[in-house]
């Protein structure tokens, strides 16, 4: 079993587990903050996820980062290009 810790775009840690099953390899994603489910009889199994527990976005291997992404603050925010529409009829269109 190979385990690697990756990060979603929101910064949530996710474990990528690859398990050898015969000649093939089974891979799945597990929440790193809460990795196991414990049943009433004491049996533990991995908590397999398809969506990010924080932002509810889909988890895909191509979109995960090996380091925590730097989440921008208000000071480093880039302009979005949004231009609000004019709602008043004060200025006629030219």
Phi and psi in radians as a Rosetta constraint file:
Dihedral C 1 N 2 CA 2 C 2 CIRCULARHARMONIC -1.976 0.35
Dihedral N 2 CA 2 C 2 N 3 CIRCULARHARMONIC 2.298 0.35
Dihedral C 2 N 3 CA 3 C 3 CIRCULARHARMONIC -2.140 0.35
Dihedral N 3 CA 3 C 3 N 4 CIRCULARHARMONIC 2.299 0.35
Dihedral C 3 N 4 CA 4 C 4 CIRCULARHARMONIC -2.308 0.35
Dihedral N 4 CA 4 C 4 N 5 CIRCULARHARMONIC 2.436 0.35
Dihedral C 4 N 5 CA 5 C 5 CIRCULARHARMONIC -1.642 0.35
Dihedral N 5 CA 5 C 5 N 6 CIRCULARHARMONIC 2.133 0.35
Dihedral C 5 N 6 CA 6 C 6 CIRCULARHARMONIC -2.177 0.35
Dihedral N 6 CA 6 C 6 N 7 CIRCULARHARMONIC 2.975 0.35
Dihedral C 6 N 7 CA 7 C 7 CIRCULARHARMONIC -2.255 0.35
Dihedral N 7 CA 7 C 7 N 8 CIRCULARHARMONIC 2.425 0.35
Dihedral C 7 N 8 CA 8 C 8 CIRCULARHARMONIC -1.378 0.35
Dihedral N 8 CA 8 C 8 N 9 CIRCULARHARMONIC 2.940 0.35
Dihedral C 8 N 9 CA 9 C 9 CIRCULARHARMONIC -1.107 0.35
Dihedral N 9 CA 9 C 9 N 10 CIRCULARHARMONIC -0.393 0.35
Dihedral C 9 N 10 CA 10 C 10 CIRCULARHARMONIC -1.491 0.35
Dihedral N 10 CA 10 C 10 N 11 CIRCULARHARMONIC -0.105 0.35
Dihedral C 10 N 11 CA 11 C 11 CIRCULARHARMONIC 1.744 0.35
Dihedral N 11 CA 11 C 11 N 12 CIRCULARHARMONIC 0.006 0.35
Dihedral C 11 N 12 CA 12 C 12 CIRCULARHARMONIC -1.261 0.35
Dihedral N 12 CA 12 C 12 N 13 CIRCULARHARMONIC 2.244 0.35
Dihedral C 12 N 13 CA 13 C 13 CIRCULARHARMONIC -1.321 0.35
Dihedral N 13 CA 13 C 13 N 14 CIRCULARHARMONIC 2.359 0.35
Dihedral C 13 N 14 CA 14 C 14 CIRCULARHARMONIC -2.337 0.35
Dihedral N 14 CA 14 C 14 N 15 CIRCULARHARMONIC 2.362 0.35
Dihedral C 14 N 15 CA 15 C 15 CIRCULARHARMONIC -1.649 0.35
Dihedral N 15 CA 15 C 15 N 16 CIRCULARHARMONIC 2.288 0.35
Dihedral C 15 N 16 CA 16 C 16 CIRCULARHARMONIC -1.811 0.35
Dihedral N 16 CA 16 C 16 N 17 CIRCULARHARMONIC 2.015 0.35
Dihedral C 16 N 17 CA 17 C 17 CIRCULARHARMONIC -1.922 0.35
Dihedral N 17 CA 17 C 17 N 18 CIRCULARHARMONIC 2.227 0.35
Dihedral C 17 N 18 CA 18 C 18 CIRCULARHARMONIC -2.023 0.35
Dihedral N 18 CA 18 C 18 N 19 CIRCULARHARMONIC 2.141 0.35
Dihedral C 18 N 19 CA 19 C 19 CIRCULARHARMONIC -2.107 0.35
Dihedral N 19 CA 19 C 19 N 20 CIRCULARHARMONIC 2.308 0.35
Dihedral C 19 N 20 CA 20 C 20 CIRCULARHARMONIC -1.345 0.35
Dihedral N 20 CA 20 C 20 N 21 CIRCULARHARMONIC 2.124 0.35
Dihedral C 20 N 21 CA 21 C 21 CIRCULARHARMONIC -2.191 0.35
Dihedral N 21 CA 21 C 21 N 22 CIRCULARHARMONIC 1.642 0.35
Dihedral C 21 N 22 CA 22 C 22 CIRCULARHARMONIC 1.139 0.35
Dihedral N 22 CA 22 C 22 N 23 CIRCULARHARMONIC -2.347 0.35
Dihedral C 22 N 23 CA 23 C 23 CIRCULARHARMONIC -1.412 0.35
Dihedral N 23 CA 23 C 23 N 24 CIRCULARHARMONIC -0.197 0.35
Dihedral C 23 N 24 CA 24 C 24 CIRCULARHARMONIC -1.739 0.35
Dihedral N 24 CA 24 C 24 N 25 CIRCULARHARMONIC 3.011 0.35
Dihedral C 24 N 25 CA 25 C 25 CIRCULARHARMONIC -2.200 0.35
Dihedral N 25 CA 25 C 25 N 26 CIRCULARHARMONIC 2.204 0.35
Dihedral C 25 N 26 CA 26 C 26 CIRCULARHARMONIC -1.739 0.35
Dihedral N 26 CA 26 C 26 N 27 CIRCULARHARMONIC 2.296 0.35
Dihedral C 26 N 27 CA 27 C 27 CIRCULARHARMONIC -2.227 0.35
Dihedral N 27 CA 27 C 27 N 28 CIRCULARHARMONIC 2.525 0.35
Dihedral C 27 N 28 CA 28 C 28 CIRCULARHARMONIC -2.686 0.35
Dihedral N 28 CA 28 C 28 N 29 CIRCULARHARMONIC 2.897 0.35
Dihedral C 28 N 29 CA 29 C 29 CIRCULARHARMONIC -1.909 0.35
Dihedral N 29 CA 29 C 29 N 30 CIRCULARHARMONIC 2.476 0.35
Dihedral C 29 N 30 CA 30 C 30 CIRCULARHARMONIC -2.292 0.35
Dihedral N 30 CA 30 C 30 N 31 CIRCULARHARMONIC 2.465 0.35
Dihedral C 30 N 31 CA 31 C 31 CIRCULARHARMONIC -1.163 0.35
Dihedral N 31 CA 31 C 31 N 32 CIRCULARHARMONIC 2.151 0.35
Dihedral C 31 N 32 CA 32 C 32 CIRCULARHARMONIC -1.296 0.35
Dihedral N 32 CA 32 C 32 N 33 CIRCULARHARMONIC -0.464 0.35
Dihedral C 32 N 33 CA 33 C 33 CIRCULARHARMONIC -1.336 0.35
Dihedral N 33 CA 33 C 33 N 34 CIRCULARHARMONIC -0.515 0.35
Dihedral C 33 N 34 CA 34 C 34 CIRCULARHARMONIC -2.438 0.35
Dihedral N 34 CA 34 C 34 N 35 CIRCULARHARMONIC 1.338 0.35
Dihedral C 34 N 35 CA 35 C 35 CIRCULARHARMONIC -1.370 0.35
Dihedral N 35 CA 35 C 35 N 36 CIRCULARHARMONIC -0.371 0.35
Dihedral C 35 N 36 CA 36 C 36 CIRCULARHARMONIC -2.226 0.35
Dihedral N 36 CA 36 C 36 N 37 CIRCULARHARMONIC 2.701 0.35
Dihedral C 36 N 37 CA 37 C 37 CIRCULARHARMONIC -1.944 0.35
Dihedral N 37 CA 37 C 37 N 38 CIRCULARHARMONIC 2.234 0.35
Dihedral C 37 N 38 CA 38 C 38 CIRCULARHARMONIC -1.879 0.35
Dihedral N 38 CA 38 C 38 N 39 CIRCULARHARMONIC 2.135 0.35
Dihedral C 38 N 39 CA 39 C 39 CIRCULARHARMONIC -1.442 0.35
Dihedral N 39 CA 39 C 39 N 40 CIRCULARHARMONIC 3.048 0.35
Dihedral C 39 N 40 CA 40 C 40 CIRCULARHARMONIC -1.160 0.35
Dihedral N 40 CA 40 C 40 N 41 CIRCULARHARMONIC -0.452 0.35
Dihedral C 40 N 41 CA 41 C 41 CIRCULARHARMONIC -1.546 0.35
Dihedral N 41 CA 41 C 41 N 42 CIRCULARHARMONIC 0.091 0.35
Dihedral C 41 N 42 CA 42 C 42 CIRCULARHARMONIC 1.627 0.35
Dihedral N 42 CA 42 C 42 N 43 CIRCULARHARMONIC -0.027 0.35
Dihedral C 42 N 43 CA 43 C 43 CIRCULARHARMONIC -1.326 0.35
Dihedral N 43 CA 43 C 43 N 44 CIRCULARHARMONIC 2.350 0.35
Dihedral C 43 N 44 CA 44 C 44 CIRCULARHARMONIC -1.933 0.35
Dihedral N 44 CA 44 C 44 N 45 CIRCULARHARMONIC 2.372 0.35
Dihedral C 44 N 45 CA 45 C 45 CIRCULARHARMONIC -2.377 0.35
Dihedral N 45 CA 45 C 45 N 46 CIRCULARHARMONIC 2.656 0.35
Dihedral C 45 N 46 CA 46 C 46 CIRCULARHARMONIC -1.193 0.35
Dihedral N 46 CA 46 C 46 N 47 CIRCULARHARMONIC 2.529 0.35
Dihedral C 46 N 47 CA 47 C 47 CIRCULARHARMONIC -1.543 0.35
Dihedral N 47 CA 47 C 47 N 48 CIRCULARHARMONIC 1.617 0.35
Dihedral C 47 N 48 CA 48 C 48 CIRCULARHARMONIC -1.351 0.35
Dihedral N 48 CA 48 C 48 N 49 CIRCULARHARMONIC 2.339 0.35
Dihedral C 48 N 49 CA 49 C 49 CIRCULARHARMONIC -2.173 0.35
Dihedral N 49 CA 49 C 49 N 50 CIRCULARHARMONIC 2.686 0.35
Dihedral C 49 N 50 CA 50 C 50 CIRCULARHARMONIC -2.020 0.35
Dihedral N 50 CA 50 C 50 N 51 CIRCULARHARMONIC -0.373 0.35
Dihedral C 50 N 51 CA 51 C 51 CIRCULARHARMONIC -2.137 0.35
Dihedral N 51 CA 51 C 51 N 52 CIRCULARHARMONIC 2.669 0.35
Dihedral C 51 N 52 CA 52 C 52 CIRCULARHARMONIC -1.162 0.35
Dihedral N 52 CA 52 C 52 N 53 CIRCULARHARMONIC 2.327 0.35
Dihedral C 52 N 53 CA 53 C 53 CIRCULARHARMONIC -1.182 0.35
Dihedral N 53 CA 53 C 53 N 54 CIRCULARHARMONIC -0.425 0.35
Dihedral C 53 N 54 CA 54 C 54 CIRCULARHARMONIC -1.562 0.35
Dihedral N 54 CA 54 C 54 N 55 CIRCULARHARMONIC -0.919 0.35
Dihedral C 54 N 55 CA 55 C 55 CIRCULARHARMONIC -1.823 0.35
Dihedral N 55 CA 55 C 55 N 56 CIRCULARHARMONIC -0.051 0.35
Dihedral C 55 N 56 CA 56 C 56 CIRCULARHARMONIC 1.106 0.35
Dihedral N 56 CA 56 C 56 N 57 CIRCULARHARMONIC 0.342 0.35
Dihedral C 56 N 57 CA 57 C 57 CIRCULARHARMONIC -1.437 0.35
Dihedral N 57 CA 57 C 57 N 58 CIRCULARHARMONIC 2.704 0.35
Dihedral C 57 N 58 CA 58 C 58 CIRCULARHARMONIC -1.198 0.35
Dihedral N 58 CA 58 C 58 N 59 CIRCULARHARMONIC 2.507 0.35
Dihedral C 58 N 59 CA 59 C 59 CIRCULARHARMONIC -1.743 0.35
Dihedral N 59 CA 59 C 59 N 60 CIRCULARHARMONIC 2.062 0.35
Dihedral C 59 N 60 CA 60 C 60 CIRCULARHARMONIC -2.234 0.35
Dihedral N 60 CA 60 C 60 N 61 CIRCULARHARMONIC 2.503 0.35
Dihedral C 60 N 61 CA 61 C 61 CIRCULARHARMONIC -1.073 0.35
Dihedral N 61 CA 61 C 61 N 62 CIRCULARHARMONIC -0.620 0.35
Dihedral C 61 N 62 CA 62 C 62 CIRCULARHARMONIC -1.171 0.35
Dihedral N 62 CA 62 C 62 N 63 CIRCULARHARMONIC -0.416 0.35
Dihedral C 62 N 63 CA 63 C 63 CIRCULARHARMONIC -1.825 0.35
Dihedral N 63 CA 63 C 63 N 64 CIRCULARHARMONIC 0.211 0.35
Dihedral C 63 N 64 CA 64 C 64 CIRCULARHARMONIC -1.707 0.35
Dihedral N 64 CA 64 C 64 N 65 CIRCULARHARMONIC 2.628 0.35
Dihedral C 64 N 65 CA 65 C 65 CIRCULARHARMONIC -1.882 0.35
Dihedral N 65 CA 65 C 65 N 66 CIRCULARHARMONIC 2.608 0.35
Dihedral C 65 N 66 CA 66 C 66 CIRCULARHARMONIC -1.441 0.35
Dihedral N 66 CA 66 C 66 N 67 CIRCULARHARMONIC -0.322 0.35
Dihedral C 66 N 67 CA 67 C 67 CIRCULARHARMONIC -2.125 0.35
Dihedral N 67 CA 67 C 67 N 68 CIRCULARHARMONIC 2.706 0.35
Dihedral C 67 N 68 CA 68 C 68 CIRCULARHARMONIC -1.098 0.35
Dihedral N 68 CA 68 C 68 N 69 CIRCULARHARMONIC 2.283 0.35
Dihedral C 68 N 69 CA 69 C 69 CIRCULARHARMONIC -1.215 0.35
Dihedral N 69 CA 69 C 69 N 70 CIRCULARHARMONIC 2.544 0.35
Dihedral C 69 N 70 CA 70 C 70 CIRCULARHARMONIC -1.429 0.35
Dihedral N 70 CA 70 C 70 N 71 CIRCULARHARMONIC 2.003 0.35
Dihedral C 70 N 71 CA 71 C 71 CIRCULARHARMONIC -1.459 0.35
Dihedral N 71 CA 71 C 71 N 72 CIRCULARHARMONIC 2.140 0.35
Dihedral C 71 N 72 CA 72 C 72 CIRCULARHARMONIC -1.149 0.35
Dihedral N 72 CA 72 C 72 N 73 CIRCULARHARMONIC 2.588 0.35
Dihedral C 72 N 73 CA 73 C 73 CIRCULARHARMONIC -1.760 0.35
Dihedral N 73 CA 73 C 73 N 74 CIRCULARHARMONIC -3.101 0.35
Dihedral C 73 N 74 CA 74 C 74 CIRCULARHARMONIC -1.164 0.35
Dihedral N 74 CA 74 C 74 N 75 CIRCULARHARMONIC -0.476 0.35
Dihedral C 74 N 75 CA 75 C 75 CIRCULARHARMONIC -1.274 0.35
Dihedral N 75 CA 75 C 75 N 76 CIRCULARHARMONIC -0.597 0.35
Dihedral C 75 N 76 CA 76 C 76 CIRCULARHARMONIC -1.732 0.35
Dihedral N 76 CA 76 C 76 N 77 CIRCULARHARMONIC 0.214 0.35
Dihedral C 76 N 77 CA 77 C 77 CIRCULARHARMONIC -1.274 0.35
Dihedral N 77 CA 77 C 77 N 78 CIRCULARHARMONIC 2.313 0.35
Dihedral C 77 N 78 CA 78 C 78 CIRCULARHARMONIC -1.491 0.35
Dihedral N 78 CA 78 C 78 N 79 CIRCULARHARMONIC 2.700 0.35
Dihedral C 78 N 79 CA 79 C 79 CIRCULARHARMONIC -1.163 0.35
Dihedral N 79 CA 79 C 79 N 80 CIRCULARHARMONIC 2.513 0.35
Dihedral C 79 N 80 CA 80 C 80 CIRCULARHARMONIC -1.599 0.35
Dihedral N 80 CA 80 C 80 N 81 CIRCULARHARMONIC -0.324 0.35
Dihedral C 80 N 81 CA 81 C 81 CIRCULARHARMONIC 1.539 0.35
Dihedral N 81 CA 81 C 81 N 82 CIRCULARHARMONIC 0.102 0.35
Dihedral C 81 N 82 CA 82 C 82 CIRCULARHARMONIC -1.278 0.35
Dihedral N 82 CA 82 C 82 N 83 CIRCULARHARMONIC 2.286 0.35
Dihedral C 82 N 83 CA 83 C 83 CIRCULARHARMONIC -2.146 0.35
Dihedral N 83 CA 83 C 83 N 84 CIRCULARHARMONIC 2.060 0.35
Dihedral C 83 N 84 CA 84 C 84 CIRCULARHARMONIC -1.177 0.35
Dihedral N 84 CA 84 C 84 N 85 CIRCULARHARMONIC 2.539 0.35
Dihedral C 84 N 85 CA 85 C 85 CIRCULARHARMONIC -1.366 0.35
Dihedral N 85 CA 85 C 85 N 86 CIRCULARHARMONIC 2.593 0.35
Dihedral C 85 N 86 CA 86 C 86 CIRCULARHARMONIC -1.433 0.35
Dihedral N 86 CA 86 C 86 N 87 CIRCULARHARMONIC 2.274 0.35
Dihedral C 86 N 87 CA 87 C 87 CIRCULARHARMONIC -1.787 0.35
Dihedral N 87 CA 87 C 87 N 88 CIRCULARHARMONIC -0.363 0.35
Dihedral C 87 N 88 CA 88 C 88 CIRCULARHARMONIC -1.556 0.35
Dihedral N 88 CA 88 C 88 N 89 CIRCULARHARMONIC 2.778 0.35
Dihedral C 88 N 89 CA 89 C 89 CIRCULARHARMONIC -1.809 0.35
Dihedral N 89 CA 89 C 89 N 90 CIRCULARHARMONIC 0.456 0.35
Dihedral C 89 N 90 CA 90 C 90 CIRCULARHARMONIC -1.165 0.35
Dihedral N 90 CA 90 C 90 N 91 CIRCULARHARMONIC -0.769 0.35
Dihedral C 90 N 91 CA 91 C 91 CIRCULARHARMONIC -1.844 0.35
Dihedral N 91 CA 91 C 91 N 92 CIRCULARHARMONIC 2.115 0.35
Dihedral C 91 N 92 CA 92 C 92 CIRCULARHARMONIC -1.268 0.35
Dihedral N 92 CA 92 C 92 N 93 CIRCULARHARMONIC 2.650 0.35
Dihedral C 92 N 93 CA 93 C 93 CIRCULARHARMONIC -1.153 0.35
Dihedral N 93 CA 93 C 93 N 94 CIRCULARHARMONIC 2.526 0.35
